[in-house]
Amino acid sequence: MRSIIASFIAIILLSGGGIYMDYRDREKKRIDLADVIKPKEPEKTQLTVTVGKRHTEAFTIPERPYTFDNFNSVFMRLSDMSNEYCSGRKSFNPALKKYNWIVSALMTGCTNFFLMNDLDAYKPMAYIGKLLKGQTKDCYTVGFSQLYLISSYSECTRISAIDIDWKILQAHHSLIFNFHGIDKKYDEEMFRNIYTYPERNYGVKTFCESYDINSCRVGYKEFVKNSTKLREINLQLAFLDEIKFLATDSQNIILYVSNAIDPEYTTPKEFKTLLTSIYSAIGTTKTGYVIYHTGGGTESAIYKIKDENGFKTISVVCRDDLVWAPSYGGLRGKRYTTYFDLSKYSRDVTGNDAEYDYGKHEYKFEDCE
């Protein structure tokens, strides 16, 4: 009898052990499965810096890829150099003397264009955002506030700021550290923490004209809200014709040039180099869009660059009646063309010359509203 009871207990214990083991195995499988189906965390935004050849020559900066973190030491060195140049204690080196005074002053950080004087800049950016709704866009821009506006209004996938003034990029560097992050909230006090000029009382009006203050604020607010969705934020200390287009799978390249392609800033040779870079970047599968804006005015134009059966074409998407702003003195109010309007650089989608005398003829282009 005892042996029968003992055998029965052994069977129960063995069965119980078997039941327990099965439960544990099932739980382990359940945990393993949870690891497999666990939602993937969003990729962190890459924060990168690149330097163009002319700046590496002028300031002996090693030409290599940088991150935001390891570029701090370069900013410190540029600050020391700038103090000597701007105070007059040191004359420009030969690599700087070959440029006109305004370019040399910008490169050394002695003159800075922080305040955006592109009035209604958000309008052509929003136009692009609507035109390419739902498509991936790598956006490049000169200027300061323009970076945050194009990111927001054009709904960019990646953004890149290009400038020859290192202090503009240092301010970007500082502001992005203040604004970029999953837990960040828009607060205008953040503008006061920019370290380009620690003694200056920065605020949103340092960067946005009173005329544009509301649309400009929206750009910054939307950037703070959505910046962690950006795949990359890139700063380029370079001339426009030295731009490095990121190697990505985005469908479109958007380049906001403001009036940086005006002859006083960009020579015909430099423009050709820029255009060649755009052609190379779009290849046969992407579409390029260049936004031009009058300096100190409200007018803009958007040009579309595309490959048509192996031939790169430039066409006008929309174009306001471009006139020189009051700051251009004797040219004030006169119509003018950009490099993109000239036939020696471009042709329209039909293959016809795109040159047109906007000063003598009426034209029928949609406004960039």
One Martini backbone bead per residue (centre of mass of N, CA, C, O) as a GRO file, in nm:
protein
  369
    1MET     BB    1   0.060   0.061  -0.022
    2ARG     BB    2   0.296   0.252   0.013
    3SER     BB    3   0.403   0.212  -0.278
    4ILE     BB    4   0.153   0.325  -0.420
    5ILE     BB    5   0.151   0.611  -0.292
    6ALA     BB    6   0.437   0.686  -0.378
    7SER     BB    7   0.384   0.662  -0.681
    8PHE     BB    8   0.154   0.876  -0.695
    9ILE     BB    9   0.321   1.114  -0.590
   10ALA     BB   10   0.536   1.101  -0.810
   11ILE     BB   11   0.344   1.157  -1.046
   12ILE     BB   12   0.247   1.435  -0.947
   13LEU     BB   13   0.524   1.565  -0.930
   14LEU     BB   14   0.601   1.518  -1.223
   15SER     BB   15   0.360   1.664  -1.344
   16GLY     BB   16   0.403   1.931  -1.203
   17GLY     BB   17   0.680   1.979  -1.317
   18GLY     BB   18   0.584   1.975  -1.610
   19ILE     BB   19   0.384   2.210  -1.587
   20TYR     BB   20   0.592   2.425  -1.495
   21MET     BB   21   0.781   2.406  -1.737
   22ASP     BB   22   0.575   2.487  -1.950
   23TYR     BB   23   0.519   2.771  -1.834
   24ARG     BB   24   0.807   2.879  -1.851
   25ASP     BB   25   0.841   2.844  -2.152
   26ARG     BB   26   0.605   3.025  -2.235
   27GLU     BB   27   0.712   3.284  -2.101
   28LYS     BB   28   0.976   3.296  -2.258
   29LYS     BB   29   0.842   3.316  -2.536
   30ARG     BB   30   0.683   3.573  -2.470
   31ILE     BB   31   0.931   3.750  -2.418
   32ASP     BB   32   1.069   3.708  -2.689
   33LEU     BB   33   0.831   3.822  -2.856
   34ALA     BB   34   0.835   4.105  -2.730
   35ASP     BB   35   1.112   4.178  -2.850
   36VAL     BB   36   1.028   4.155  -3.148
   37ILE     BB   37   0.753   4.356  -3.126
   38LYS     BB   38   0.893   4.589  -3.034
   39PRO     BB   39   0.905   4.902  -3.069
   40LYS     BB   40   1.088   5.110  -3.250
   41GLU     BB   41   1.309   5.333  -3.197
   42PRO     BB   42   1.386   5.628  -3.280
   43GLU     BB   43   1.605   5.780  -3.455
   44LYS     BB   44   1.861   5.967  -3.422
   45THR     BB   45   1.971   6.270  -3.478
   46GLN     BB   46   2.197   6.392  -3.682
   47LEU     BB   47   2.497   6.589  -3.592
   48THR     BB   48   2.656   6.790  -3.839
   49VAL     BB   49   2.983   6.890  -3.987
   50THR     BB   50   3.112   7.104  -4.251
   51VAL     BB   51   3.401   7.195  -4.463
   52GLY     BB   52   3.534   7.407  -4.676
   53LYS     BB   53   3.813   7.476  -4.856
   54ARG     BB   54   3.840   7.791  -4.801
   55HIS     BB   55   3.838   7.756  -4.486
   56THR     BB   56   4.078   7.566  -4.453
   57GLU     BB   57   4.280   7.773  -4.570
   58ALA     BB   58   4.220   8.031  -4.389
   59PHE     BB   59   4.206   7.837  -4.092
   60THR     BB   60   4.324   7.551  -4.069
   61ILE     BB   61   4.098   7.327  -4.121
   62PRO     BB   62   4.016   7.022  -4.105
   63GLU     BB   63   3.900   6.812  -4.372
   64ARG     BB   64   3.623   6.680  -4.207
   65PRO     BB   65   3.412   6.512  -4.032
   66TYR     BB   66   3.157   6.632  -3.804
   67THR     BB   67   3.038   6.700  -3.496
   68PHE     BB   68   2.903   6.893  -3.265
   69ASP     BB   69   3.106   6.819  -3.041
   70ASN     BB   70   3.394   6.829  -3.216
   71PHE     BB   71   3.351   7.154  -3.302
   72ASN     BB   72   3.414   7.335  -3.056
   73SER     BB   73   3.723   7.377  -3.096
   74VAL     BB   74   3.691   7.538  -3.359
   75PHE     BB   75   3.529   7.774  -3.248
   76MET     BB   76   3.748   7.869  -3.050
   77ARG     BB   77   3.961   7.934  -3.266
   78LEU     BB   78   3.787   8.134  -3.432
   79SER     BB   79   3.749   8.336  -3.202
   80ASP     BB   80   4.044   8.419  -3.171
   81MET     BB   81   4.085   8.518  -3.461
   82SER     BB   82   3.853   8.723  -3.474
   83ASN     BB   83   3.954   8.917  -3.255
   84GLU     BB   84   4.206   9.003  -3.421
   85TYR     BB   85   4.073   9.100  -3.682
   86CYS     BB   86   3.839   9.295  -3.568
   87SER     BB   87   4.052   9.478  -3.396
   88GLY     BB   88   4.332   9.499  -3.584
   89ARG     BB   89   4.582   9.322  -3.475
   90LYS     BB   90   4.517   9.163  -3.750
   91SER     BB   91   4.574   9.081  -4.063
   92PHE     BB   92   4.487   8.951  -4.335
   93ASN     BB   93   4.528   8.685  -4.499
   94PRO     BB   94   4.575   8.582  -4.822
   95ALA     BB   95   4.307   8.402  -4.819
   96LEU     BB   96   4.130   8.678  -4.760
   97LYS     BB   97   4.229   8.916  -4.956
   98LYS     BB   98   4.089   8.800  -5.230
   99TYR     BB   99   3.846   8.931  -5.116
  100ASN     BB  100   3.608   9.113  -5.049
  101TRP     BB  101   3.519   9.284  -4.772
  102ILE     BB  102   3.249   9.135  -4.709
  103VAL     BB  103   3.353   8.846  -4.723
  104SER     BB  104   3.581   8.872  -4.515
  105ALA     BB  105   3.395   8.969  -4.280
  106LEU     BB  106   3.222   8.709  -4.276
  107MET     BB  107   3.439   8.487  -4.239
  108THR     BB  108   3.546   8.627  -3.958
  109GLY     BB  109   3.282   8.759  -3.803
  110CYS     BB  110   3.259   9.086  -3.827
  111THR     BB  111   3.001   9.014  -4.000
  112ASN     BB  112   2.636   8.988  -3.948
  113PHE     BB  113   2.327   8.801  -4.055
  114PHE     BB  114   2.074   8.750  -3.839
  115LEU     BB  115   1.866   8.918  -3.968
  116MET     BB  116   1.580   8.865  -4.142
  117ASN     BB  117   1.515   9.019  -4.479
  118ASP     BB  118   1.311   8.801  -4.575
  119LEU     BB  119   1.014   8.869  -4.675
  120ASP     BB  120   0.799   8.613  -4.669
  121ALA     BB  121   0.965   8.336  -4.667
  122TYR     BB  122   0.736   8.122  -4.603
  123LYS     BB  123   0.577   8.105  -4.871
  124PRO     BB  124   0.763   7.927  -5.058
  125MET     BB  125   0.787   7.702  -4.847
  126ALA     BB  126   0.484   7.632  -4.833
  127TYR     BB  127   0.456   7.569  -5.129
  128ILE     BB  128   0.640   7.320  -5.119
  129GLY     BB  129   0.485   7.165  -4.900
  130LYS     BB  130   0.229   7.131  -5.081
  131LEU     BB  131   0.352   7.019  -5.347
  132LEU     BB  132   0.523   6.784  -5.151
  133LYS     BB  133   0.328   6.619  -5.008
  134GLY     BB  134   0.473   6.330  -4.851
  135GLN     BB  135   0.757   6.396  -4.932
  136THR     BB  136   1.087   6.374  -4.950
  137LYS     BB  137   1.321   6.625  -4.794
  138ASP     BB  138   1.613   6.803  -4.868
  139CYS     BB  139   1.726   7.090  -4.684
  140TYR     BB  140   1.870   7.404  -4.794
  141THR     BB  141   2.034   7.695  -4.629
  142VAL     BB  142   2.053   8.014  -4.576
  143GLY     BB  143   2.095   8.169  -4.293
  144PHE     BB  144   1.888   8.151  -4.008
  145SER     BB  145   1.571   8.131  -3.981
  146GLN     BB  146   1.540   7.961  -4.243
  147LEU     BB  147   1.592   7.680  -4.117
  148TYR     BB  148   1.324   7.671  -3.939
  149LEU     BB  149   1.120   7.735  -4.162
  150ILE     BB  150   1.180   7.508  -4.369
  151SER     BB  151   1.136   7.273  -4.178
  152SER     BB  152   0.829   7.348  -4.130
  153TYR     BB  153   0.694   7.445  -4.410
  154SER     BB  154   0.834   7.197  -4.589
  155GLU     BB  155   0.874   6.931  -4.445
  156CYS     BB  156   1.148   6.803  -4.362
  157THR     BB  157   1.393   6.545  -4.334
  158ARG     BB  158   1.635   6.739  -4.386
  159ILE     BB  159   1.892   6.973  -4.266
  160SER     BB  160   2.085   7.265  -4.401
  161ALA     BB  161   2.346   7.494  -4.321
  162ILE     BB  162   2.477   7.773  -4.510
  163ASP     BB  163   2.797   7.942  -4.439
  164ILE     BB  164   3.068   8.184  -4.411
  165ASP     BB  165   2.975   8.240  -4.117
  166TRP     BB  166   3.068   8.108  -3.815
  167LYS     BB  167   2.862   8.258  -3.623
  168ILE     BB  168   2.608   8.142  -3.741
  169LEU     BB  169   2.678   7.844  -3.678
  170GLN     BB  170   2.713   7.879  -3.374
  171ALA     BB  171   2.421   7.965  -3.323
  172HIS     BB  172   2.295   7.709  -3.425
  173HIS     BB  173   2.438   7.517  -3.235
  174SER     BB  174   2.312   7.642  -2.979
  175LEU     BB  175   2.006   7.638  -3.050
  176ILE     BB  176   1.980   7.333  -3.101
  177PHE     BB  177   2.054   7.252  -2.815
  178ASN     BB  178   1.805   7.405  -2.693
  179PHE     BB  179   1.564   7.280  -2.895
  180HIS     BB  180   1.669   6.987  -2.921
  181GLY     BB  181   1.423   6.752  -2.814
  182ILE     BB  182   1.180   6.555  -2.665
  183ASP     BB  183   1.161   6.772  -2.397
  184LYS     BB  184   1.107   7.025  -2.556
  185LYS     BB  185   1.025   7.374  -2.525
  186TYR     BB  186   0.900   7.662  -2.612
  187ASP     BB  187   1.136   7.936  -2.537
  188GLU     BB  188   1.256   8.260  -2.553
  189GLU     BB  189   1.493   8.222  -2.350
  190MET     BB  190   1.677   8.050  -2.538
  191PHE     BB  191   1.796   8.292  -2.699
  192ARG     BB  192   1.980   8.390  -2.445
  193ASN     BB  193   2.188   8.120  -2.472
  194ILE     BB  194   2.364   8.232  -2.679
  195TYR     BB  195   2.735   8.222  -2.741
  196THR     BB  196   2.839   8.429  -2.948
  197TYR     BB  197   2.708   8.677  -2.759
  198PRO     BB  198   2.681   8.684  -2.429
  199GLU     BB  199   2.621   9.006  -2.391
  200ARG     BB  200   2.372   8.970  -2.549
  201ASN     BB  201   2.016   9.038  -2.590
  202TYR     BB  202   1.852   8.790  -2.682
  203GLY     BB  203   1.591   8.737  -2.933
  204VAL     BB  204   1.360   8.697  -3.172
  205LYS     BB  205   1.432   8.995  -3.289
  206THR     BB  206   1.722   8.920  -3.382
  207PHE     BB  207   1.591   8.722  -3.631
  208CYS     BB  208   1.311   8.886  -3.658
  209GLU     BB  209   1.108   9.069  -3.817
  210SER     BB  210   0.833   9.245  -3.739
  211TYR     BB  211   0.679   9.176  -4.002
  212ASP     BB  212   0.750   8.839  -3.937
  213ILE     BB  213   0.706   8.735  -3.640
  214ASN     BB  214   0.480   8.518  -3.655
  215SER     BB  215   0.593   8.323  -3.878
  216CYS     BB  216   0.863   8.285  -3.731
  217ARG     BB  217   0.763   8.158  -3.469
  218VAL     BB  218   0.633   7.914  -3.598
  219GLY     BB  219   0.895   7.790  -3.701
  220TYR     BB  220   1.023   7.744  -3.419
  221LYS     BB  221   0.795   7.582  -3.285
  222GLU     BB  222   0.789   7.347  -3.494
  223PHE     BB  223   1.078   7.262  -3.452
  224VAL     BB  224   1.057   7.176  -3.158
  225LYS     BB  225   0.827   6.966  -3.206
  226ASN     BB  226   0.991   6.809  -3.480
  227SER     BB  227   1.311   6.761  -3.469
  228THR     BB  228   1.324   6.445  -3.397
  229LYS     BB  229   1.231   6.363  -3.701
  230LEU     BB  230   1.492   6.424  -3.798
  231ARG     BB  231   1.769   6.273  -3.949
  232GLU     BB  232   1.922   6.560  -4.010
  233ILE     BB  233   2.169   6.802  -3.889
  234ASN     BB  234   2.341   7.047  -4.088
  235LEU     BB  235   2.663   7.210  -4.107
  236GLN     BB  236   2.807   7.466  -4.339
  237LEU     BB  237   3.134   7.585  -4.387
  238ALA     BB  238   3.053   7.765  -4.677
  239PHE     BB  239   3.014   7.801  -4.992
  240LEU     BB  240   2.768   7.754  -5.215
  241ASP     BB  241   2.962   7.604  -5.433
  242GLU     BB  242   3.047   7.387  -5.180
  243ILE     BB  243   2.822   7.216  -5.151
  244LYS     BB  244   2.699   6.932  -4.961
  245PHE     BB  245   2.528   6.668  -5.061
  246LEU     BB  246   2.343   6.435  -4.934
  247ALA     BB  247   2.339   6.083  -4.915
  248THR     BB  248   2.017   5.994  -5.021
  249ASP     BB  249   1.656   5.883  -5.058
  250SER     BB  250   1.537   6.132  -5.139
  251GLN     BB  251   1.320   6.292  -5.371
  252ASN     BB  252   1.419   6.586  -5.269
  253ILE     BB  253   1.572   6.909  -5.342
  254ILE     BB  254   1.615   7.196  -5.128
  255LEU     BB  255   1.710   7.541  -5.219
  256TYR     BB  256   1.786   7.821  -5.022
  257VAL     BB  257   1.936   8.136  -5.143
  258SER     BB  258   1.806   8.384  -5.165
  259ASN     BB  259   2.057   8.641  -5.263
  260ALA     BB  260   2.339   8.473  -5.298
  261ILE     BB  261   2.331   8.488  -5.636
  262ASP     BB  262   2.423   8.748  -5.651
  263PRO     BB  263   2.695   8.902  -5.796
  264GLU     BB  264   2.823   9.005  -5.516
  265TYR     BB  265   2.846   8.684  -5.416
  266THR     BB  266   2.820   8.545  -5.716
  267THR     BB  267   2.973   8.415  -5.966
  268PRO     BB  268   2.941   8.266  -6.263
  269LYS     BB  269   3.137   8.036  -6.193
  270GLU     BB  270   3.004   7.958  -5.921
  271PHE     BB  271   2.729   7.892  -6.038
  272LYS     BB  272   2.816   7.658  -6.218
  273THR     BB  273   2.913   7.484  -5.984
  274LEU     BB  274   2.643   7.466  -5.840
  275LEU     BB  275   2.480   7.343  -6.075
  276THR     BB  276   2.651   7.087  -6.098
  277SER     BB  277   2.584   6.984  -5.813
  278ILE     BB  278   2.283   6.957  -5.856
  279TYR     BB  279   2.288   6.762  -6.090
  280SER     BB  280   2.438   6.537  -5.934
  281ALA     BB  281   2.230   6.506  -5.694
  282ILE     BB  282   1.970   6.427  -5.872
  283GLY     BB  283   2.020   6.297  -6.125
  284THR     BB  284   1.748   6.073  -6.239
  285THR     BB  285   1.537   6.072  -5.965
  286LYS     BB  286   1.544   6.359  -5.879
  287THR     BB  287   1.428   6.676  -5.744
  288GLY     BB  288   1.483   7.021  -5.788
  289TYR     BB  289   1.467   7.317  -5.566
  290VAL     BB  290   1.481   7.674  -5.607
  291ILE     BB  291   1.496   7.946  -5.375
  292TYR     BB  292   1.430   8.278  -5.436
  293HIS     BB  293   1.523   8.601  -5.276
  294THR     BB  294   1.485   8.914  -5.205
  295GLY     BB  295   1.664   9.164  -5.075
  296GLY     BB  296   1.442   9.326  -4.859
  297GLY     BB  297   1.195   9.161  -4.967
  298THR     BB  298   0.896   8.968  -5.102
  299GLU     BB  299   1.021   8.833  -5.338
  300SER     BB  300   0.994   8.530  -5.548
  301ALA     BB  301   1.143   8.209  -5.663
  302ILE     BB  302   1.081   7.893  -5.839
  303TYR     BB  303   1.296   7.627  -5.930
  304LYS     BB  304   1.314   7.350  -6.158
  305ILE     BB  305   1.508   7.041  -6.142
  306LYS     BB  306   1.551   6.806  -6.416
  307ASP     BB  307   1.543   6.493  -6.567
  308GLU     BB  308   1.530   6.467  -6.938
  309ASN     BB  309   1.661   6.227  -7.097
  310GLY     BB  310   1.960   6.336  -6.990
  311PHE     BB  311   1.837   6.634  -6.951
  312LYS     BB  312   1.876   6.925  -6.793
  313THR     BB  313   1.614   7.113  -6.640
  314ILE     BB  314   1.471   7.450  -6.627
  315SER     BB  315   1.197   7.573  -6.435
  316VAL     BB  316   0.909   7.756  -6.360
  317VAL     BB  317   0.690   7.753  -6.096
  318CYS     BB  318   0.739   8.045  -5.967
  319ARG     BB  319   0.700   8.420  -6.008
  320ASP     BB  320   0.782   8.708  -5.922
  321ASP     BB  321   0.832   9.046  -5.948
  322LEU     BB  322   1.150   9.134  -5.968
  323VAL     BB  323   1.283   9.378  -5.736
  324TRP     BB  324   1.461   9.617  -5.617
  325ALA     BB  325   1.544   9.722  -5.324
  326PRO     BB  326   1.606  10.006  -5.140
  327SER     BB  327   1.908   9.911  -5.061
  328TYR     BB  328   1.997   9.954  -5.390
  329GLY     BB  329   1.924  10.237  -5.460
  330GLY     BB  330   1.934  10.304  -5.795
  331LEU     BB  331   1.772  10.015  -5.838
  332ARG     BB  332   1.518  10.082  -5.729
  333GLY     BB  333   1.236   9.905  -5.870
  334LYS     BB  334   1.388   9.725  -6.058
  335ARG     BB  335   1.409   9.492  -6.277
  336TYR     BB  336   1.517   9.137  -6.260
  337THR     BB  337   1.753   8.877  -6.292
  338THR     BB  338   1.867   8.557  -6.275
  339TYR     BB  339   2.066   8.302  -6.346
  340PHE     BB  340   1.813   8.108  -6.398
  341ASP     BB  341   1.708   8.299  -6.650
  342LEU     BB  342   1.953   8.220  -6.820
  343SER     BB  343   2.048   8.053  -7.111
  344LYS     BB  344   2.355   7.984  -7.042
  345TYR     BB  345   2.234   7.792  -6.794
  346SER     BB  346   1.936   7.742  -6.926
  347ARG     BB  347   1.637   7.541  -6.971
  348ASP     BB  348   1.351   7.438  -7.059
  349VAL     BB  349   1.141   7.162  -7.096
  350THR     BB  350   1.150   7.208  -7.425
  351GLY     BB  351   1.455   7.338  -7.488
  352ASN     BB  352   1.427   7.627  -7.459
  353ASP     BB  353   1.507   7.924  -7.408
  354ALA     BB  354   1.489   8.109  -7.086
  355GLU     BB  355   1.528   8.378  -7.183
  356TYR     BB  356   1.412   8.699  -7.039
  357ASP     BB  357   1.276   9.024  -7.055
  358TYR     BB  358   1.142   9.162  -6.766
  359GLY     BB  359   1.161   9.476  -6.839
  360LYS     BB  360   0.976   9.463  -7.130
  361HIS     BB  361   0.788   9.224  -7.034
  362GLU     BB  362   0.536   9.034  -6.989
  363TYR     BB  363   0.439   8.787  -6.750
  364LYS     BB  364   0.321   8.429  -6.684
  365PHE     BB  365   0.330   8.375  -6.353
  366GLU     BB  366   0.305   8.231  -6.069
  367ASP     BB  367   0.272   8.308  -5.760
  368CYS     BB  368   0.450   8.265  -5.440
  369GLU     BB  369   0.178   8.172  -5.228
   0.00000   0.00000   0.00000
